[in-house]
Amino acid sequence: DLPPIVVLETPRALSFMDTKPEVDYYATAIRGLRAVALNTNDSTDYITALL
């Protein structure tokens, strides 16, 4: 029942984003990445081919 939150971690800082526009921005970015990401087997094949 908790509202969504984005946590950004870097070597020097930790940031928490909890406003709707901030959360929506990162949710859209993640959806875009998931849409183009390879599945586990295809990722393994791709990395093997690169090596």
C-alpha positions in Angstrom: 0.0 0.0 0.0 3.0 2.3 -0.1 3.4 4.8 -2.9 6.0 4.2 -5.6 9.5 5.6 -5.1 12.6 5.7 -7.2 16.0 5.3 -5.5 19.1 6.5 -7.4 22.4 5.3 -6.1 25.8 6.5 -7.2 29.2 6.1 -5.6 28.9 9.4 -3.9 25.2 9.9 -3.3 21.8 8.3 -2.7 18.6 10.1 -3.9 15.0 9.3 -3.4 12.4 10.5 -5.9 8.7 10.3 -4.8 6.7 12.8 -6.8 4.5 11.5 -9.5 6.3 13.3 -12.4 9.7 11.9 -11.2 8.4 8.3 -10.7 6.6 8.4 -14.0 9.7 9.6 -15.8 11.8 6.7 -14.5 8.9 4.2 -15.0 8.7 5.2 -18.7 12.5 4.8 -19.1 12.4 1.3 -17.6 9.5 0.3 -19.8 11.6 1.5 -22.8 14.6 -0.6 -21.7 12.5 -3.7 -21.1 11.0 -3.3 -24.6 14.4 -3.5 -26.3 16.3 -5.8 -23.8 17.3 -9.3 -24.9 16.1 -12.2 -23.0 18.5 -14.3 -20.9 19.4 -16.8 -23.7 19.7 -14.2 -26.4 21.9 -12.1 -24.1 24.2 -15.0 -23.4 24.4 -15.8 -27.1 25.2 -12.1 -28.0 27.9 -11.8 -25.4 29.4 -15.2 -26.4 29.5 -13.9 -30.1 31.2 -10.7 -29.0 33.9 -12.7 -27.2 
